[in-house]
Amino acid sequence: MNEEEFRSIDRLFHPRAVAVIGPSRRRDWMWLRCFTHGRFQGRVYAVHPKEKTALGLPCFPSILDVPDEVDYVVSAVPAEMTPEIVGECVEKGVKAITIFSSGFSEVGKKELEDEIVRIARGKTRILGPNCMGIYCPESGLTFRPDLSLQNGSVGFVSQSGGNAIRSAMVGEDLGIRFSKIISYGNGCDLDAPELIEYLSKDPKTKIINLYIEGCRDGRRLFKALKEAAEKKPVVVCKGGRTKAGKRAVISHTGALSGESELWEALFKQTKVINVSDWTELSNVTLALLNSPLPRGNRVAIVTISGGSGVMNTDICEEHGLLVRKLSPSTIEILSSKIKGVGTNVKNPLDLAIDYMNPGVLPLVLDSLAKDDEIDSIIFESTFHDMVGPRWALPVVEEMRRRVISFGKKQKETGKPFFIVIPRHLFHSEREKHRRMYLDSRIPTYPTIRRASEVLERLVKRGK
Amino acid sequence: MNEEEFRSIDRLFHPRAVAVIGPSRRRDWMWLRCFTHGRFQGRVYAVHPKEKTALGLPCFPSILDVPDEVDYVVSAVPAEMTPEIVGECVEKGVKAITIFSSGFSEVGKKELEDEIVRIARGKTRILGPNCMGIYCPESGLTFRPDLSLQNGSVGFVSQSGGNAIRSAMVGEDLGIRFSKIISYGNGCDLDAPELIEYLSKDPKTKIINLYIEGCRDGRRLFKALKEAAEKKPVVVCKGGRTKAGKRAVISHTGALSGESELWEALFKQTKVINVSDWTELSNVTLALLNSPLPRGNRVAIVTISGGSGVMNTDICEEHGLLVRKLSPSTIEILSSKIKGVGTNVKNPLDLAIDYMNPGVLPLVLDSLAKDDEIDSIIFESTFHDMVGPRWALPVVEEMRRRVISFGKKQKETGKPFFIVIPRHLFHSEREKHRRMYLDSRIPTYPTIRRASEVLERLVKRGK
């Protein structure tokens, strides 16, 4: 993608005026609401053949009646009316149209899709049909009125609208902020390869996410992903890996997801990170944003329970990580301070009752950060779990403060530091801790399994 | 295990009087607190050589000074003092002693452990050392003062004390209640085989859980588990599956976990359900308690997003489940009612906007319950996710009511019905829904992956 092509796509994300064609009263004017109430700073128009006003805005019968230039349009009219709408948009000089409506190739109506492409002739670029279009906090564009418009550095290209929404919401929860999310559905015009090429060049995007079910131009996609992954971390979830999954894809976006060899080759031959669902997609992205890449696969596990240490070790090793011995100097330093009954200064580290000593945890973490035998650290935060909130709370508060101050330095130490807060009774306590860790930009996961999956991916990428 | 042997173990769970030897002021009298404040209905004694009183109870210098018979003792004195304490317990006629203290074979002091076994001579049965002992709500015994004493039907034998506590807490959260939890640590006397034989015969125990790291008598364990699994569902998590895990086991309970062949044979040749961590242990148990066993591996997936349907399908199929076509009659019934844009009455079912019609979901669930091509149903509850709480709340409330009324009947329909509530922004809403589903005894999981793992195990057990 040359500079000219890059700029022509980039402009689509920065419209001066937008219009919603066919806003729906039944859906509480959802699409129009995306641009009102101070969300979008440019001009906003509503187009509807029957409604007089919508959310206090006048409704124009057609886009051609709007007395202004319009750069970006969201069309939510029925499928069969869409060609006419696209024709009017081309006439009006609209730069991009998101076709929210479904009822095209995913239900076998390929010819209707081909027709709108023909009408648009590349003059008006099309996102969709069967998609949510653009979320771009910088320019105030969103596909859900309740999403935050905080700016970030993750660019997400999603063939599924539902996954685009979900990732935005999960992202907000985890502190993942986006430069752009682009839901492109059936991808009749703007398709994954071009969008990946764009994000690869986009200076605002530091990490690329992709959810994809199938692609017309596999060769270009392969090349786009390979080149993007040389420049930035690229995390890909491929939908339609199994036979039944491929069948579901056809009903969803009409795509053919059959190129299994392409995908296998891609994940083998490139630095693209492969994940299997949206939970992994978010979890890996959380780590890429906040952690350094590990130099190798040797992990230290810090816990306060021996049984938990054993299970954590098994799970890490089953994910290709190594739970190796600590270096002699680390053992020497820690052994001189950690002497309580039931403690264990091997790896996994079992602090047992000595975690009550507020100096112990920082000593452990600092020693592991310096230990050349260790590439990353997983800390299982089960304190309140093990002793009950009443008794342990003051100690836990102090500990959390120290864990956070260590975790914030992880880019300096050069070692990923993840926190695992397992499920247990104290939901509100747990949620409070999780929030504080995440707000301090420490990757925090609900289980060791999730943490191991992420670390496994980071190790591969780091190689 | 004959009737006599069964009764002799069963008596250990029903003491008339208990004593705590060495309650610790530093730990806020944790062990003594387990039996006070109305928790244990029998008599409670404190034994401490230096303290005068503990929690308002007088402290006797030795168990021999207690002017009463004592059936059950928890000993929390240092390891080296333990042989003397055990000797006094034998002299006193104590039936069972839980040795909480660690510092025995797990730190290489095998001879100290052998010594206490010799002293006890089978007259006083030993749990431990290095364990939490007995949790038995029926008789008011607990190893944590803050655990509920509600009675249930799951019996859990755990080599790890931490995992015993954690399972009890996670169980409370999920509505899993226990008949007994027995944490047996180093297992110098009462060991896994005998405890499994006991639970297998115990009429109060309907489901058996086991967390085990290693066992002295592999042959007897194999036989005990095989026989138990013929009578009741038995779910086993084996700690120390990997090389590093085995090393961690030695430091934890001093056990040798080397018999990999035994474990592989066990999981292949018996009906024992194999899980890999405590999350799976709880999740599988939740389903066993509340769902029927599926007749086969054909699952129907109900969602409102196509992309989510695709990913759910891949993940189910990757767990050995089949996402097959629905029967023609189901498709006919559903097609006549579900006609909205973007809906899909194949499998996975995508209700799209039609989920807003309150009659649709019950129709879908009832049709799937009757469909001979379907063995189980997974319902992804993402309604509030997809439309935001403000707009959707009344619809969601109505839907939840209907989902619950369907889910309650799952033992009648003979098909497991699981709910998946993915992570998203609305924590309090999500938690409220999760609570209501769980309170209605519908297995509810955070991800499709967790639900698939459970269903995979149930299918295997159902064969």
HADDOCK unambig.tbl for C-alpha pairs under 7 A between the chains (distance, minus, plus):
assign (segid A and resid 102 and name CA) (segid B and resid 341 and name CA) 6.50 0.50 0.50
assign (segid A and resid 102 and name CA) (segid B and resid 342 and name CA) 5.91 0.50 0.50
assign (segid A and resid 103 and name CA) (segid B and resid 341 and name CA) 6.81 0.50 0.50
assign (segid A and resid 103 and name CA) (segid B and resid 342 and name CA) 6.89 0.50 0.50
assign (segid A and resid 160 and name CA) (segid B and resid 307 and name CA) 4.97 0.50 0.50
assign (segid A and resid 162 and name CA) (segid B and resid 305 and name CA) 5.58 0.50 0.50
assign (segid A and resid 162 and name CA) (segid B and resid 307 and name CA) 6.12 0.50 0.50
assign (segid A and resid 162 and name CA) (segid B and resid 308 and name CA) 6.92 0.50 0.50
assign (segid A and resid 163 and name CA) (segid B and resid 307 and name CA) 6.13 0.50 0.50
assign (segid A and resid 163 and name CA) (segid B and resid 308 and name CA) 6.71 0.50 0.50
assign (segid A and resid 169 and name CA) (segid B and resid 424 and name CA) 5.79 0.50 0.50
assign (segid A and resid 169 and name CA) (segid B and resid 425 and name CA) 5.62 0.50 0.50
assign (segid A and resid 170 and name CA) (segid B and resid 423 and name CA) 6.84 0.50 0.50
assign (segid A and resid 170 and name CA) (segid B and resid 424 and name CA) 5.02 0.50 0.50
assign (segid A and resid 170 and name CA) (segid B and resid 425 and name CA) 6.28 0.50 0.50
assign (segid A and resid 173 and name CA) (segid B and resid 424 and name CA) 6.90 0.50 0.50
assign (segid A and resid 173 and name CA) (segid B and resid 425 and name CA) 5.69 0.50 0.50
assign (segid A and resid 239 and name CA) (segid B and resid 310 and name CA) 5.96 0.50 0.50
assign (segid A and resid 239 and name CA) (segid B and resid 311 and name CA) 5.64 0.50 0.50
assign (segid A and resid 240 and name CA) (segid B and resid 310 and name CA) 6.23 0.50 0.50
assign (segid A and resid 240 and name CA) (segid B and resid 314 and name CA) 6.30 0.50 0.50
assign (segid A and resid 241 and name CA) (segid B and resid 314 and name CA) 6.06 0.50 0.50
assign (segid A and resid 242 and name CA) (segid B and resid 314 and name CA) 5.46 0.50 0.50
assign (segid A and resid 242 and name CA) (segid B and resid 317 and name CA) 6.66 0.50 0.50
assign (segid A and resid 244 and name CA) (segid B and resid 313 and name CA) 6.53 0.50 0.50
assign (segid A and resid 244 and name CA) (segid B and resid 323 and name CA) 6.04 0.50 0.50
assign (segid A and resid 245 and name CA) (segid B and resid 310 and name CA) 5.37 0.50 0.50
assign (segid A and resid 245 and name CA) (segid B and resid 313 and name CA) 5.28 0.50 0.50
assign (segid A and resid 245 and name CA) (segid B and resid 314 and name CA) 5.05 0.50 0.50
assign (segid A and resid 248 and name CA) (segid B and resid 310 and name CA) 5.53 0.50 0.50
assign (segid A and resid 248 and name CA) (segid B and resid 348 and name CA) 6.81 0.50 0.50
assign (segid A and resid 249 and name CA) (segid B and resid 310 and name CA) 6.09 0.50 0.50
assign (segid A and resid 252 and name CA) (segid B and resid 306 and name CA) 5.30 0.50 0.50
assign (segid A and resid 252 and name CA) (segid B and resid 307 and name CA) 6.98 0.50 0.50
assign (segid A and resid 277 and name CA) (segid B and resid 311 and name CA) 6.30 0.50 0.50
assign (segid A and resid 305 and name CA) (segid B and resid 162 and name CA) 5.60 0.50 0.50
assign (segid A and resid 306 and name CA) (segid B and resid 252 and name CA) 5.31 0.50 0.50
assign (segid A and resid 307 and name CA) (segid B and resid 160 and name CA) 4.97 0.50 0.50
assign (segid A and resid 307 and name CA) (segid B and resid 162 and name CA) 6.11 0.50 0.50
assign (segid A and resid 307 and name CA) (segid B and resid 163 and name CA) 6.14 0.50 0.50
assign (segid A and resid 307 and name CA) (segid B and resid 252 and name CA) 6.98 0.50 0.50
assign (segid A and resid 308 and name CA) (segid B and resid 162 and name CA) 6.91 0.50 0.50
assign (segid A and resid 308 and name CA) (segid B and resid 163 and name CA) 6.70 0.50 0.50
assign (segid A and resid 310 and name CA) (segid B and resid 239 and name CA) 5.96 0.50 0.50
assign (segid A and resid 310 and name CA) (segid B and resid 240 and name CA) 6.24 0.50 0.50
assign (segid A and resid 310 and name CA) (segid B and resid 245 and name CA) 5.37 0.50 0.50
assign (segid A and resid 310 and name CA) (segid B and resid 248 and name CA) 5.52 0.50 0.50
assign (segid A and resid 310 and name CA) (segid B and resid 249 and name CA) 6.11 0.50 0.50
assign (segid A and resid 311 and name CA) (segid B and resid 239 and name CA) 5.64 0.50 0.50
assign (segid A and resid 311 and name CA) (segid B and resid 277 and name CA) 6.31 0.50 0.50
assign (segid A and resid 313 and name CA) (segid B and resid 244 and name CA) 6.52 0.50 0.50
assign (segid A and resid 313 and name CA) (segid B and resid 245 and name CA) 5.27 0.50 0.50
assign (segid A and resid 314 and name CA) (segid B and resid 240 and name CA) 6.32 0.50 0.50
assign (segid A and resid 314 and name CA) (segid B and resid 241 and name CA) 6.08 0.50 0.50
assign (segid A and resid 314 and name CA) (segid B and resid 242 and name CA) 5.47 0.50 0.50
assign (segid A and resid 314 and name CA) (segid B and resid 245 and name CA) 5.04 0.50 0.50
assign (segid A and resid 317 and name CA) (segid B and resid 242 and name CA) 6.67 0.50 0.50
assign (segid A and resid 323 and name CA) (segid B and resid 244 and name CA) 6.04 0.50 0.50
assign (segid A and resid 341 and name CA) (segid B and resid 102 and name CA) 6.54 0.50 0.50
assign (segid A and resid 341 and name CA) (segid B and resid 103 and name CA) 6.84 0.50 0.50
assign (segid A and resid 342 and name CA) (segid B and resid 102 and name CA) 5.97 0.50 0.50
assign (segid A and resid 342 and name CA) (segid B and resid 103 and name CA) 6.93 0.50 0.50
assign (segid A and resid 348 and name CA) (segid B and resid 248 and name CA) 6.83 0.50 0.50
assign (segid A and resid 423 and name CA) (segid B and resid 170 and name CA) 6.84 0.50 0.50
assign (segid A and resid 424 and name CA) (segid B and resid 169 and name CA) 5.81 0.50 0.50
assign (segid A and resid 424 and name CA) (segid B and resid 170 and name CA) 5.03 0.50 0.50
assign (segid A and resid 424 and name CA) (segid B and resid 173 and name CA) 6.92 0.50 0.50
assign (segid A and resid 425 and name CA) (segid B and resid 169 and name CA) 5.63 0.50 0.50
assign (segid A and resid 425 and name CA) (segid B and resid 170 and name CA) 6.27 0.50 0.50
assign (segid A and resid 425 and name CA) (segid B and resid 173 and name CA) 5.71 0.50 0.50
